[in-house]
Amino acid sequence: MLTRQELMDAVWGEHYFGGSNTVDVHMKSLRHKLGDNPREPQYIATVRGVGYRIVDK
């Protein structure tokens, strides 16, 4: 599992100035491209208030 902050640091660097919704927007786009349903995720699951995790099947 990765927090939104960990994702932002890894992708845009520690000095990125932006909101955590940036990560949410990119995750939404990624889910759309993968055909993943956020209500019944196959690839990316949201951990409310924390971040995201890869779905373990």
C-alpha positions as CSV (number, residue, x, y, z in Angstrom):
1,M,0.0,0.0,0.0
2,L,1.2,3.5,-0.8
3,T,-0.1,6.7,0.7
4,R,-1.0,9.6,-1.6
5,Q,2.0,11.5,-0.3
6,E,4.4,8.6,-1.0
7,L,3.0,8.4,-4.6
8,M,3.4,12.2,-5.1
9,D,7.0,12.0,-3.7
10,A,7.9,9.1,-6.0
11,V,6.4,10.6,-9.1
12,W,6.8,14.3,-8.8
13,G,9.5,14.6,-6.1
14,E,9.4,15.9,-2.6
15,H,9.3,19.5,-3.6
16,Y,6.1,19.2,-5.6
17,F,3.5,21.8,-4.6
18,G,0.0,20.4,-5.3
19,G,-2.9,18.8,-3.7
20,S,-3.5,15.1,-3.0
21,N,-6.4,15.2,-5.5
22,T,-3.7,15.2,-8.2
23,V,-3.0,11.6,-7.4
24,D,-6.8,10.8,-7.4
25,V,-7.2,12.3,-10.9
26,H,-4.3,10.2,-12.2
27,M,-5.7,7.1,-10.6
28,K,-9.1,7.7,-12.1
29,S,-7.5,8.0,-15.5
30,L,-5.4,4.9,-15.0
31,R,-8.4,2.9,-13.9
32,H,-10.3,4.0,-16.9
33,K,-7.5,2.9,-19.2
34,L,-7.3,-0.5,-17.4
35,G,-11.1,-0.9,-17.5
36,D,-11.1,-1.2,-13.7
37,N,-14.2,-0.6,-11.7
38,P,-13.5,1.3,-8.5
39,R,-16.5,-0.3,-6.8
40,E,-15.2,-3.8,-7.6
41,P,-11.6,-3.3,-8.3
42,Q,-9.5,-5.9,-10.1
43,Y,-6.2,-3.9,-10.2
44,I,-6.2,-0.8,-8.0
45,A,-8.1,-0.5,-4.7
46,T,-8.6,2.7,-2.7
47,V,-7.7,2.6,1.0
48,R,-10.0,5.4,2.3
49,G,-8.2,8.3,3.9
50,V,-4.8,6.7,3.1
51,G,-4.0,5.9,-0.5
52,Y,-4.0,3.0,-2.9
53,R,-3.0,-0.6,-3.0
54,I,-2.7,-3.3,-5.7
55,V,-5.5,-5.8,-5.5
56,D,-4.3,-9.2,-4.2
57,K,-6.3,-11.9,-6.0
